[in-house]
Amino acid sequence: MADRRPGPAWAGAAYLGAAALLLALIGLVALRGARGPSEAPAPEAGPFRDPFTRPAVPALPREEAVAKQLSLREARYCTKLPGDEVQCELCPTLCRLRDGERGQCKVRVNYAGTLYALTYGRLVAEHVDPIEKKPLHHFLPASDVYSIATAGCNLGCVFCQNWEISQAFPEDAPFLLRSPEEAVARAAQAKCPSIAYTYTEPAVFFEYMLDCARLARAQGIRNVWVTCGYLNEKPLRELAKVLDAANVDLKGFSERFYAAYCNAQLAPVLRTLEILKEEKVHVEVTNLLVPGGNDDPGEIRAMCRWLATRIGPRVPLHFSRYHPAFRMERPGPTPLETLTKAREIALAEGLRYVYIGNAAHADGSTTFCAGCGRKLIARRGFWVLGNEVKAGACPACGARIPGVWPGAEPGSVVTVPVDEPAPGGK
Ligand code: SF4
């Protein structure tokens, strides 16, 4: 299954219970008044207001940020402009902010001409998850991943499945203080071979993610970025140097869908996928199918064709079932037939590893060898029932399977690039 929502809490010494956190968040966001997206006007016709309008992000006085113990860590990737204005250049939204204003992500603010990151080291979620939950099916299967998030997201998807934390205001969201040293130590303590920056959009806590990732890399812990892919090229290439894997949420395959449902653009996300491939980061792609939004067979076919030609036919693709959430109360969950049809289209377009998440499907959670068709990894939900991949290869035909796999020696790994030429094109 490809449910990325924060799961059962990891019982750390100072850990706040996930249930309490969630309840507190829901309560606080609901009580926030006219500021929160949850208070957006009710839909008039259809699942949401069309064209989609995102409420303006209110300013956050510096005194309130200090009183709420938010971080005032100077942010990177920005340009100071005359008159105490700042241009944030971290993501394609390119917010231009006057003194006291903050960006669309709600977590980067301009005070007197300096841009600050408000959520550095302020975690709203901290769990140990199975790696299959990210979802990553070709990265150290059945391993645990220490998974963390701060509040905030630079997109505004009306169907967000994690909106309680992604769309929360940082001053409202209860958080745990975790320095990068503490976060990496907790991952090591939990014997996790990797850390995932996940649940919300990690790009908006770029500085914290990068500091954690560098420390983790130095200690032999791998880094996983679960992302919408909305990050500009310079910071992305810097981040990619310490990434081992990424799952990019490709929301759809039209600018229309991105504009109407996500308040964003498609083109920068496609560029992110290309850059990750160039930087040799193991990439998997998730596509949440929203009925009536991005489930047109022609659009799915075009997406799969693009992935097969530009990223490679061996890139793993996860079609994920949507459930009504945030500003979309209808339609209901994605029908299984839609997910099945999408998988058939992807296979017909030449993609070799196509999965179905958040829904029970006979073959949709199984890894088959692209060389001989042998069943290599059987899963049920997030659990691996059996794994026959041996040092990155099929034991029957020897075909190398793209991904990051346990090697022959304890603690070693074998990395098979997604774009590695395969015998017979398989
Ligand atoms: S990271 Fe935030 S402040 Fe910066 S451009 Fe993107 S949405 Fe705007």
Residues whose N, C-alpha, C, O or C-beta is under 5 A from the ligand:
A	BS01	SF4	C88 L90 C91 T93 L94 C95 G103 Q104 C105 R108 N154
